[in-house]
Amino acid sequence: MKKFISLFLVVLMAASLFVSCGSGEPVVKVIEVDLTEEEYAFGVDKTQPELLEQVNAFLAEIQANGKFDEICNNYFGDGTPVPVTSAAEDASKDQLVVATNAAFEPFEYMEGDKYLGIDMEIAAALAEYLGKELVISNMEFDAVCLSVGQQKCDIAMAGLTVKPDREEYVTFSNSYYNASQKIIVPVDNTEFDACTDAASVEAILTAKDASTVIGVQNGTTGQFYVEGDADWGFNGFAVTCTGYKNGSMAVQDLVNGNIQYVIIDSAPAAAITAAINEMN
């Protein structure tokens, strides 16, 4: 799909990611090889089976009537992202409380006090479908499923990959998006240029030792892929894995020369690298 990043996202990223080298040339690039295959879904409170049924019915409806494609076009095509407002949580009101980590563009991120992203627009449409007021609870990614498991939130909508250990806390909806992990490298790095599949990338990574540092977002598939995870069948690598609160911070550290690579989800990888290269 054509990757799209809007002017407001470029401005937002500039504040935290601006690199003052003044060359006018790209500084990072994504290696266009899918390292994994995974599915995103929403994590529903286990004590609300009726909500799970409603969410699955809603997903089927928006995929059939074109609403889902319209939302995706706002971030991957020529549409315009629609800001979403969160109400204050109030137990006396009929509300849908959504747990997210708004640092994962283009699925969830913020501009001022407004939420944007594919998941956030879906959350707003879901709340309307249910006839509820939308409350968005923004937190660290590692806490998203836990908060739903503790009944602090109704549903987790945070670019969540379906994974067995997360099912301890939530029941996953039907999947709505196919995702993958990709590696980001400095633009002058050529060691992966001839790679055509995951195996060829992994052959290079397997030859690395602990002196090679790979950045990931904490608690995500990228971390499991680098460190190894039996549930996924990931063997991991003998590198040093450094976790960050979000992918933007990891790529910024890559630009600053503190790490050698970043491995994150493909859509955020495209958005982050486009923003940094635009502002360089």
N, C-alpha and C positions, 0 to 999 in steps of 0.2 A: 504493500500500500504506500501511497505517497505520504511522506512524513510532513506534518504541518506544525509550525510553532508560531503563535500569534505575537504581535508586538508587545502586548502587556506581559507575556511570559518572558520575553527577552529583557524587558525593563526590570522585571522582578528578579531575574537571575543575575542581572548586572550588579546589583547591590552586594551580592555575596560571592560572585564568581569572577568578577572582572580581573583580568590579568593584564598588567600594564607593560607588555612588551612592545606594543605599538607596531607590530610587523604587518598587520592587516591580513595575515595568512592564518588558515586553520591550525590549531595546536593539538587537537585530538581527533581520533577517528574510531568508528565502530567496525570491527571485523564482521562482515556479513555472513557469518556461519552460525547456525542454531546449535548451541551446545546441549540443549535439553528440549524435551517436549513436555508441556504441562498445561493444566486447565485451571482457569480462575473460576471461583464460585463464591457465593455469599455464605457466611457462617451464621446460622440461625440458632437462637436459644433453644436448647433441648426440651425445655419445659413448655414450649409453645408450638406443638405440632401443627396447629391450625395456621400459624404464621408461615411455616414452611410450605404448606399447601398453597397459601395465597401468593407467596413469593414465586413459586414455580409456575403458577398460573399466569402471574404478571409477566414473567420472563418470556413465556410462550407467546403471550399477547403482543409484547413490544417487538419481538423478533418476527412475528407474522405481519404486523401492520406497518413496519418500517421505522418505528420510533427508535429502535436500537441502532439501526444504520444511520439515522439522522444524528443521534448523539455522537456516534463514532466519527461522523463526518465533521463535527465541530472541532475535532482534535487531530484527525488524520487527513482531512480534506480541506474544502474551501468554506466550511461553515464557521460560525462565530460561537465560541464558548459562552455558555449561559451561567452567570454567577448564581450561586445558591446561598440562601440565608438560613441560618440556624436559629430556631427559637430557644429561649431559656427553658431549661428543664423544669417542669412543674407537675408534680404527682397528681394534682387535681384535674389535669387535662388529659385528653386522649392523644397520646404522643407516640411516635415511632422514634426510638433512641438508637442512633447508628454510631457504632464504634469505628473509627478510622485513624489512619496516620497520614495527615495531609502534607506529606513530603515525598510524594511518589507520582509526580507528573508523568504522563497526562491522565492518570486515573484519579488522583486526589491531590490538590494543592491549594494554596490560598493567595488571594490578592486583597490586602487589607483585612477586613473582617468577613469577607465573602469566600465561600468555597467554590472551587472549580474542579473540573475533571469528569471523566466518563462515569465513574462510580457515583460521584456527587449528583450529577444530573439524573442518573438512574434512581438514586435515593429520593430525590425530590419528586420524581414521577411515581415512585412506589408509594410514598406517603400520600400523595394525591389519590392514587388508586385505592388505598386503604381508608381514605377519609380521615387521616390523622395529621397532626401537626408534626413537622420534622424537627428533630433535635440531633445535632451532630456533635459527638464527643470526640475531640481530637486528642490522641495520646501516642505514646511510644508504640512502635509496631509490635514489639514483643508482648504488649499488654492487651492487644485488640481482641484476640480470641478468649483470653482469660476473663476479660471484663464481661463478655457475653456468657461465659460459663458460670460466672458468679451472679448472673441476672442483674448486672448493673446497666446493661444495654440489651436491646432486643436482637440486634443483628450486626455482624461485622461486615463492612464493605470497604475493603482496603487492598485491592489487587491480590487477593488471597489465593494461593495455589492450594488445590485439594491435596491434603497430606494426612496420613493416618494419625500421627500424633496430635494433630489439631482437632481430630474428631473426639478426643477426650473432653473437649470443652464445647464444641458446637456440632450441629448437624448441617452438613453442606447442602446447599440448594443444587439444582441442576447447573451445569457449567454454562458460562455465557461468553467466554473468551479463551482462545488458545494462545499460549504464551511460550516464550523460550528465554534462555539466558544467552547473552552475548558478551564478548570481551571488548573493552575499550583500551586503546593504546595511544601513546604519543604519535602524532601524525608522521613523524620521521621513522617510526618503527616499521621495519619491512619483514620481520621474521615470520609473520603469519600471512603474508600477501599471497603465497601460493596455496594456502589451505582451502580445501573445497568441502570439507565435512568435519564433524566433531572429532572424529578419530585423529585427523591430522593436526588439529589444534591441541588435543590432549597429548599427543606424542611430544610436542614441544614443551608443554607444561610439565609433563612427567620427568623430563630431563632437568628441571629446575630444582634447586635446593632451598634451604631456609633463608638464604640471602636474597631471594626474590620475594617481594612483598606484593600481595594482591589485595585490593580494597573491595569490600562488599558492604551492603546494608545489613545491619544486625537483624538476625532472625529470619532472613529471606532465603529463597532457594539458592541464591548465589553463595551464601555462606555455607550451606549444606554441600553444595557442589565442590567448593574449594577444600573444605575441611574433611569431607567424607560423611556419608550418611547411609546406614544399612537399609533403612526403610525405602530409600530411593534407589539403592544400588549404586550409589556414588562411592568410588574408591578414595577420592580425595587426592591431594598432592602434597609433596614434602616441602611446600613453600610456607612462608609466613602469611597468615590470613589476618588482616586488620579490619575490624568492624567499625562502621560509622552510623550515625543516626539516620542518614539518608544518602542516596546515591550522589547527590550534588556535592556533598562534602567530600566524598571519596574521589570524584573526578577532579575536584579542585586540588586535592592533595597530589593527584597524578600530574596535573599541570605544574604544580610547584616542585615536582621532582622527588617527592618523598616516597612514592610507591611506583611500581613498574606497570601494573595493570589494574583495571577495575572490571569486575564481572557482576552485571546486574541484568534485570529484565529488559527485553529488547525495546519496548516502547519508551520507557524512561531513558534508556541509553541513547536513543535517537533524539529525544527532546533535550536532554542535558548537553550532549555534544553540540547540537545545533545552537543552543543558547550561548555556550562558551565561545564557539567559533565565530558567531555573529558579533560578539562584543570584543573579540581580540583585536 
